Amino acid sequence: MKVLHMSSRSFVRERPLPSDLVLRPERVDDDPAIEALYASAFGPGRHVRTASRIREGTRPEPSVSFVADRRGLVIGAIRQTPVAVGGAPTLMLGPLAVAETAAKQGIGRALLLRSIEAARYTDAAAIVLVGDEPFYGPSGFKRVPHGSIVMPGPVEAHRLLQLPLRATVSGPLTRRR
């Protein structure tokens, strides 16, 4: 399977995914495997980061959260959490992780593109995240102008990115219930 996605910047062409890999919606029973994957990828310090604190106590949106399943093993996962920015329904992307043994196979990019495409069918005005622009930029994410999104805790401003789906969002980021 080849993934071809047109972003606002360019075409992102991905290599074929391994034939034994399935990208599928996250299920509730995947949670232990996903949490173990995130613990391995990000370590125990991940829980004190602002993005993690925002997601705390809120279930990821199932329609935009996916796993990479290899013969029944979760080797990659992406989640998006419903939030609001300036009152506008928004999705907060992350975490995105792939098992170290499956890295550099295009799995993370394929999960990202699948999740973005699914987000287009939600009520979200935009997707925001705290991440690396060189990875997320080719999929259409752009750096948020300083101060236009107010996070409820510290983040590295150059890592705050946004992909407008219907509109560019600005204002305070809050949990959406």
Number of C-alpha atoms within 10 A of each C-alpha: 9 10 15 13 18 12 15 13 12 12 13 15 13 16 13 13 16 13 8 8 16 16 18 14 20 23 11 9 8 14 12 11 15 22 12 14 21 21 15 14 16 13 11 10 9 15 15 9 12 16 21 14 14 21 20 13 9 14 13 20 17 14 15 25 26 24 27 25 18 16 10 9 12 23 23 25 30 25 26 27 25 21 23 23 26 16 15 21 19 30 28 26 26 21 21 21 24 26 18 12 8 14 13 10 15 17 27 23 21 21 25 22 18 20 21 21 14 14 22 16 11 16 13 20 21 24 28 28 21 21 20 14 17 10 11 19 19 18 22 20 24 21 20 20 13 10 11 14 20 17 18 14 11 10 14 8 16 15 15 21 23 27 25 17 19 12 13 16 25 18 15 16 22 19 19 16 8
